[in-house]
Amino acid sequence: MWNNLWITGFPEFASPQSDFYYPFALFFSALFEDIFMQANFNVMLHLLIAFFTSYLLFTHVSENKTYLAIFSLSYVFSSMMLLRVLAGHELIICALAWTPLLYYSFANILYKSEINIKNIVIFTLSSALIFLTGALYYIAFPYIFMAIFLLYFIITQKTDIKAVIAIAVATIIFLLISAVKAIPSIQISDKITRIDGVIDPFNGGGSLESNLASFIFGTPINQGYSFTGLQYGLHESAIFIGAIGVFLAIIALVYGKKIITVPSFFSIVFALIWADGGKTVFSFIHLLPFLSSFRCPGRIFGSLLPIFILLSLYGLLIISQKIKEDKSFSLDSSQKKHFLYGLLIIIAVKLLELPFQEMASVEFLIASILVICLLAAIFFNKLTKNTLVYLFLIGIFSNIAFLIINFSFTAVTLIKAFIFAIVILIIIICELKQNSFDKKYDLISILVCLNIILCCVAGLSFVKPNIPGFESSPANDIVLEFNSLPTDNVQKWAVTTGWAFEDMDYTYVFMTNGIHSVSAYNAYYLNNMLPVFYTIDNNVYSIADYIVDTNYLKTGELANENYTAMVDGVPITVPEKILSNVFVVRENEIIPADILKFTPDEVIAEGNFKKGDVVVLKTAYYDGWKANGQDAESVVSMVGHGIISDTNRVVFKFEPSSFVLGAFFSVMGLVLLVALIVFRRRVEAVFFENKGLSDDKINEKKVTEKKTKPKSQNKK
């Protein structure tokens, strides 16, 4: 639970962004010793999981297995997903993989009224898995979207209390199961500091048209942080589902059933406002409790993407139905009224952005023009099969142009993309041959698949071989040099003078060799992280056994001219006075203690400890440390224990109460979940008698009938 290998000690069990409890992370860490093997297999597995979970979600609007598979691939290979591979955000990929499954179980309960233990269990476990990845954003945003859907159903009375109870029960059990991570994370929140200082929740947002360009062309919604070599926001906000993907979603919102489209529309509106960051009058929503700690506003699009792709698939089915039944795309009075309402809401959102308007790019302008053309064709009843084909062709050529301009491709990527495209086109052509009913619709279907292929190709461009080069790092020779520069400590500590972000190879090599890396790069640090030097009775002591002057390679300036050794051009200094892993403060004297046992959560020190001595464990203090069964004290930010009677042994143990409390609630949640599964028939009979919809896909008419029928006629 206590990571004693970096940043002067850190309570790993309480780290908000840690996957400490995530089952798959534990599995792969046990299976592979190499962290890169762990990461690669974990990513591949979760991309596969993302395919199946999105496939399940999309069954709510279609039963066509070909289209389900193709649209599921558009989620798996989206830029939003694969850019996380480029950025190394492995845990976000894990969270996004389970998000469609959470939506699937939610829709089963709310739309199909399948109020049963199976859906409650799926809802609970998918929520818990997302939370345990440590990607906190991606549990908060889906719950906001589901709250919008639930609120719509409650206001319009399209659901009964049993569905609300089922969702509430699933949420409560999820919170209980997650308590082992949630409670410690809450406790540590005021004891840690971000590496980049105070979070600015307004920074990194983009305007409405920049958000639109992100969906159509995969451009980031903002720029900045250029020193990282990666545009800030590219991996946080680039979606790229193409012009046709956006067109189909708009068609679904205009012509689809209100029970689907209205809450989906307001979810999209909320996401657009959130992604604006500080560039809208509505920016105050970023200051709401809990949400104020969220940065990178574009991250919300990751949780929105499954809903948006579902709408795109729904839009294609609407086009198919209208062409097959030879129906017009003309709006009736009700559709036109709702179209105007939606348009006015979007215009209002844009007007509230005007005080913060940014310079428009070519992508912004073209994305806006494409959408305006479609909206105009719909409003003036000019939308036909031919119009759709022309708009889709323009969208395809626009995407191809900006794909060439903004993306780079290796030969290997192009070969993969070509094979991928051939397979998809063969599948869709075979599908159309079996079910062809209109040549124009066949062309539309092929254009839709071409759009998905382009989006997947864009995503694949971010997946490239990456060789960290740790084997050739000077850190390897430096570790060997440490052996010839021994110190008396059981665990050696090393600090680098350069920027920790660029010194990750040193961190990796040090930690794999059991050396504590003081200056490692991490998102959060304890407020009481130990300084490198302490002055005690005019003597300067170092917490580090070795000072590695990595900054010298860049600046040519020595941190210490009296360095001990030079390895591969990197100066190493062994300080004159080094604090022991465990030491005794006796009056003004520092006395090293003998160590009998040294593990992350337990350290046993032996020696002639006298009354009045203070025994100190060299690690950052945190609540939960005990010494000889008593609560330890914070001594100059370290873990200390005052000796009240002579003894020859001091045992330091890390036993945080927040972990015990969280574990208790988590066990309680698991017991409740198991009880629901074991006694599911009895629970369903008493509390969740199913009065749901038929097996037909979400049918608004039947929902209305369910409301008006007497209870006796409504039972199955």
ABEGO torsion letter per residue (X at the ends): XBBAABGGEBBAAABAABAAABAAAAAAAAABABAAAAAAAAAAAAAAAAAAAAAAAAAAABABAAAAAAAAAAAAABAAAAAAAAAGBAAAAAAAAAAAAAAAAAAAAAAAGBBBAAAAAAAAAAAAAAAAAGBAAAAAAAAAAAAAAAAAAAAAGABBAAAAAAAAAAAAAAAAAAAAAAAAAAAAAAABBBAAEBBBAABGBBBAAAAAAAAAAGBBABBEGAAAGBBBGAAAABAGAEAAAAAAAAAAAAABBAAAAAAAAAAAAAAAAAAAEAABAAAAAAABBGAAABBGAAAAAAAAAAAAAAAAAAAAAAAAAAAAAGBBABBBAAAAAAAAAAAAAAAAAAAAAAAABBBBBAAAAAAAAAAAAAAAAAAAGABBAAAAAAAAAAAAAAAAAAAAAABBBBAAAAAAAAAAAAAAAAAAAAAAAAABABAAAAAAAAAAAAAAAAAAAAAAAABBBBBAGAAABAAAAAAAAAAABBBABABBBBBBABBAAAAAAAAAAAAAAGBBBAABBBABBBAABBBABBBBGGBBBBABABBBBAAAAAAGBBABABBABBBGGBBBBBBABBBBABBBBBEABBBBBBBABBBAABBBBBEBBBBGBBBBBBBBBBBGBBBGGBBBBBBGGBBBBBBABBBABBBBBBBBAAAAAAAAAAAAAAAAAAAAAAAAAAAAAAABBBABBBABBBBAAAAAAAAABBAAAABX
